Amino acid sequence: MIPWLEPDDPFPPTSKALKQPNGLLAAGADLTPARLIEAYSHGIFPWFNADEPVLWWSPDPRMVLFPAELNVSRSLKKVIRNREYEVRLDTVFTRVMHGCAQPRDGQSGTWISPLMMDAYSQLHSMGVAHSAETWIDGKLAGGLYGIALGRMFYGESMFTEVTNASKIAFVHLVWQLKRWGFGLIDCQMKTEHLGRFGAREIPRGDFMRRVSKLIQYSPTPTPWRFDPDIKLELEADA
């Protein structure tokens, strides 16, 4: 059994999370900015369907990407050398969330409900939630969004309308985060897609120790913007 949280209840220790389903910790409470920031600060994130109560998770092990360990495939490097795209940060956060909310192939629904979009849009207005975007021919082609606390980034979701568009945004974001001194990117659950970028699993205890240190840094000034030479550096590396 997992506890039901009232609005003022604290989260239980992450060590109390279930093993099956992996990481389910609690239900209830709300998605206020304060509650969400508290959750991410303790290695907890919300994930639930629109017809479910708010569910809180902290899986063990945890899938993460160390920015210095980013792996870019040879084929993607060729795409990055193509100059027919533009990358931006924080220019259309809500549109990126709407893109991520579209059902995937073979799925009939999405966990990014209007409730979630409203909650994370509030965090974006506070400079806590951010989007990375790929633009092609003046149109939003793909991107991703996530949460930043100190020098810790928590990836949430990505979408693409054009092949490789979300990957382009992701690679540029990781390089920019590395420049800013971010120490870790939370990928939450294990996927082959993120594994190909160099993400790997670490024990939850190790993850929590790193989070507790990284969130103590001062926030990166907002609005976020890519360094002007970030694309040139990536092309040189490619």
C-alpha positions in Angstrom: 0.0 0.0 0.0 1.1 3.6 -0.6 0.0 6.6 1.4 -2.6 9.1 0.3 -1.2 12.6 0.7 -3.4 15.6 1.8 -2.3 19.0 0.5 -0.1 19.7 3.6 1.4 16.2 4.0 5.1 15.8 3.4 6.4 13.1 1.0 7.4 9.8 2.6 11.0 8.8 2.3 11.9 7.5 -1.2 13.1 4.3 0.4 9.4 3.5 1.0 8.7 3.4 -2.8 7.3 0.1 -4.1 9.5 -2.3 -6.0 6.5 -3.2 -8.2 5.5 -1.0 -9.9 9.0 0.3 -9.6 9.1 3.6 -7.7 5.5 4.2 -6.9 5.7 6.2 -3.7 2.4 8.0 -3.0 -0.8 9.3 -4.3 -2.9 12.5 -3.8 -1.8 16.0 -2.9 -1.7 18.6 -5.7 0.5 20.0 -8.5 1.1 23.5 -7.0 4.5 25.0 -7.8 5.7 24.5 -4.2 4.7 20.8 -4.2 6.4 20.2 -7.5 9.6 21.9 -6.5 9.6 19.9 -3.2 9.1 16.7 -5.2 11.9 17.2 -7.7 14.2 18.4 -4.8 13.7 15.0 -3.3 14.1 12.9 -6.5 10.3 12.5 -6.9 8.2 13.2 -10.0 4.5 13.0 -10.9 3.2 10.6 -13.5 -0.4 9.6 -13.9 -3.2 9.2 -16.5 -6.0 11.8 -16.8 -8.5 9.4 -15.1 -6.2 8.7 -12.1 -5.3 10.6 -9.0 -1.9 12.3 -8.9 0.7 9.5 -8.5 4.3 10.2 -7.3 7.3 8.1 -8.3 11.0 7.6 -7.4 12.3 4.5 -9.2 15.4 2.5 -8.2 17.6 2.4 -10.1 17.4 5.8 -11.8 18.1 6.5 -15.5 20.4 9.5 -15.8 22.8 11.1 -18.3 26.0 12.8 -17.2 26.5 15.6 -19.7 30.1 14.7 -20.2 29.0 11.2 -21.2 26.7 12.3 -24.1 27.1 10.0 -27.1 26.1 11.3 -30.5 25.8 8.7 -33.3 27.6 9.1 -36.5 24.3 9.6 -38.4 23.1 12.3 -36.0 26.4 14.1 -36.3 25.8 14.4 -40.0 22.4 15.9 -39.3 23.9 18.4 -36.8 26.4 19.6 -39.5 23.4 20.6 -41.6 22.7 24.3 -41.0 19.1 24.2 -42.2 17.7 24.4 -38.7 17.7 26.7 -35.7 17.7 25.9 -32.0 16.1 28.0 -29.3 15.4 27.9 -25.6 12.2 29.0 -23.8 10.5 30.7 -26.7 7.3 28.6 -27.0 7.2 26.5 -23.8 3.4 25.9 -24.0 3.6 24.8 -27.6 6.3 22.3 -26.8 4.2 20.8 -24.0 1.2 20.5 -26.4 3.5 18.8 -28.9 4.7 16.3 -26.2 1.0 15.7 -25.2 0.1 14.4 -28.6 -0.6 10.6 -28.5 2.3 8.4 -29.7 1.9 5.7 -32.4 -0.2 2.9 -30.9 -1.4 5.0 -28.0 -4.9 6.4 -27.5 -4.1 8.9 -24.8 -1.4 10.9 -23.0 -0.3 11.5 -19.4 0.3 15.2 -20.1 -3.2 16.4 -19.2 -4.4 20.0 -19.1 -3.8 19.8 -15.3 -0.1 19.0 -16.0 0.2 21.6 -18.7 -1.1 24.3 -16.4 1.2 23.2 -13.5 4.3 23.2 -15.6 3.4 26.4 -17.4 3.3 28.0 -13.9 6.8 26.7 -13.3 7.9 28.1 -16.6 6.7 31.5 -15.7 8.8 31.2 -12.5 11.9 30.3 -14.5 11.9 26.7 -13.2 10.6 24.8 -16.3 12.3 25.2 -19.6 11.9 24.1 -23.3 14.5 23.4 -26.0 13.2 23.7 -29.5 14.3 22.9 -33.1 12.9 25.2 -35.8 13.0 24.3 -39.5 11.8 26.8 -42.1 10.4 29.0 -39.4 8.2 26.2 -37.9 8.5 24.4 -34.7 9.7 20.9 -35.7 10.4 19.3 -32.3 11.7 19.8 -28.8 11.6 18.8 -25.2 10.9 20.3 -21.8 12.0 19.8 -18.2 12.8 21.2 -14.8 16.0 22.9 -13.6 16.9 23.3 -9.9 20.4 24.6 -9.3 22.6 22.6 -11.6 20.3 19.6 -11.8 18.1 19.1 -14.9 15.1 16.8 -14.9 13.9 15.8 -18.4 10.2 15.3 -18.8 9.2 14.6 -22.4 10.1 15.3 -26.0 8.3 15.3 -29.4 9.2 15.5 -33.0 7.3 16.5 -36.2 10.3 16.1 -38.4 12.8 13.3 -38.2 15.6 14.0 -35.7 14.2 17.3 -34.6 13.9 16.4 -31.0 17.3 14.8 -31.0 18.8 18.0 -32.4 17.2 20.0 -29.5 18.3 17.4 -26.9 22.0 17.3 -28.0 22.2 21.1 -28.1 20.6 21.3 -24.7 23.0 18.8 -23.1 26.0 20.8 -24.5 24.6 24.0 -23.1 23.9 22.5 -19.7 27.5 21.2 -19.7 28.8 24.7 -20.3 26.7 26.0 -17.4 28.2 23.4 -15.1 25.1 21.1 -14.8 26.2 17.8 -13.2 23.3 15.5 -14.1 20.2 15.1 -16.3 17.4 12.9 -14.9 15.9 10.6 -17.5 13.6 8.9 -14.9 12.9 5.5 -16.5 15.2 3.3 -18.6 14.6 3.5 -22.4 16.8 2.2 -25.3 16.4 5.6 -26.9 18.1 7.5 -24.1 20.6 4.7 -23.6 21.9 5.3 -27.1 22.7 8.9 -26.0 24.8 7.5 -23.1 22.3 7.5 -20.4 22.6 4.8 -17.8 21.1 3.6 -14.6 22.5 4.4 -11.1 21.3 3.4 -7.7 18.6 5.7 -6.2 20.8 6.4 -3.2 23.6 7.7 -5.5 21.1 9.7 -7.4 19.7 11.3 -4.3 23.1 12.2 -3.0 24.0 13.9 -6.2 20.6 15.8 -6.4 21.0 17.1 -2.8 24.3 18.8 -3.8 23.4 20.0 -7.3 20.2 21.7 -6.3 22.1 23.9 -3.9 23.7 26.0 -6.7 22.2 29.3 -7.7 19.7 29.1 -10.6 20.9 29.8 -14.1 19.7 33.3 -15.2 16.5 33.4 -17.2 15.2 33.4 -19.8 17.5 30.7 -21.0 19.3 31.2 -24.3 21.8 29.1 -26.2 25.4 30.6 -26.4 25.8 32.1 -29.9 28.7 29.7 -30.7 27.0 26.5 -29.4 26.1 25.2 -32.9 29.6 25.9 -34.2 31.2 23.9 -31.3 28.8 21.0 -32.0 29.6 21.1 -35.7 33.3 21.1 -34.9 32.9 18.1 -32.6 30.7 16.3 -35.2 
